[in-house]
Amino acid sequence: MNKHVNLTSSIEEVSRDTGIGKDTLRVWERRYGFPQPRRGKKGERLYPKEQLDRLRSISRLLDQGCRPGSIVSMSPEQLDILAEQLKTVKDHRDNPKVDEMVGALGEGRTQEVLQSLRVMLKQQGPQLFTYDIAAPLLEQIGHAWANGQLSIYMEHLITNHLGNMLNEATNEFSHIEDDLKILLTTLPGERHGMGLLMVELLLRAEGVETINLGVETPVDQLVEACIGLNPQVLALSFSAIHKRASVIAVLRELSDKIPVSVILLAGGEGISKLRSIPERIRVVKKLDTLGIEVRSIRQQLNKT
């Protein structure tokens, strides 16, 4: 009897250990087929140690921005591989080269930074360059400009140069014809297009066919584009400039108006911490989880 108790945990213990709510655990049982607790004499759920360990792994990945629908059904081995991949990406992002480049820009060594960027893109390839250099550099440049440590013209110069580099790298994948087609844009009021450029490059590197409409596409035109261009996915980028209430409102409008056959994907700082998002919207909380989301979408489409 004691041996049985030591090898299992109640739903309350599992929830307390992993931070995953009891209701969520019950929903996952029905929706994903995991966890699969045993039943005690009174019908209570009892979770074996191996399931608790797996739930701990899932909880850690959720904290890193992964979606339940993408990872709950994974085997322990797959979860370990994914965790290692995300750790590798994080280690790359903690790159002192970005700090050095921001410092060099502050000292006026612009050409040195521009040349370094091209060398690093060539050395690292498009995916690691985007995670490791482009995304953190843009973030740090934005902070430096906001704090008065970098001139506006310098921020514009580097952003424009990076944009050209990302476009050139994306065009190297220009002949992709894939079963998965993703339409990219931002909504009116969102003039920041760098997020779109980084996402498009990463999608092309994943073998996805992309159609980039650029920035500020009205909702009614998005509806027409989804009908006329027939993408499987509509991906939207939201920067931090948007108010939460307006983002939620427009997501609800899109959820109501975009054809149900189209998967809605949203990402960016403006959406990563929102709650009460319409159920139909799939959220990419971090750029380095985009590939996971693409693989999940492919699996979903292959089942239909």
HELIX and SHEET records of a PDB file:
HELIX    1   1 ASN A    2  LEU A    7  1                                   6    
HELIX    2   2 ILE A   11  THR A   18  1                                   8    
HELIX    3   3 LYS A   22  TYR A   32  1                                  11    
HELIX    4   4 LYS A   49  ASP A   63  1                                  15    
HELIX    5   5 PRO A   68  ILE A   71  1                                   4    
HELIX    6   6 PRO A   76  ARG A   93  1                                  18    
HELIX    7   7 PRO A   96  GLY A  106  1                                  11    
HELIX    8   8 THR A  110  PHE A  129  1                                  20    
HELIX    9   9 THR A  130  ALA A  134  3                                   5    
HELIX   10  10 ALA A  135  ALA A  146  1                                  12    
HELIX   11  11 ILE A  152  ASN A  171  1                                  20    
HELIX   12  12 MET A  194  ALA A  205  1                                  12    
HELIX   13  13 VAL A  219  LEU A  229  1                                  11    
HELIX   14  14 ARG A  244  LYS A  257  1                                  14    
HELIX   15  15 LEU A  287  THR A  289  5                                   3    
HELIX   16  16 LEU A  290  LYS A  303  1                                  14    
SHEET    1   A 3 THR A   8  SER A  10  0                                        
SHEET    2   A 3 ARG A  45  PRO A  48 -1                                        
SHEET    3   A 3 ARG A  38  ARG A  39 -1                                        
SHEET    1   B 5 GLU A 209  ASN A 212  0                                        
SHEET    2   B 5 LYS A 181  THR A 185  1                                        
SHEET    3   B 5 VAL A 233  SER A 237  1                                        
SHEET    4   B 5 ILE A 263  GLY A 267  1                                        
SHEET    5   B 5 ILE A 281  VAL A 284  1                                        
END                                                                             
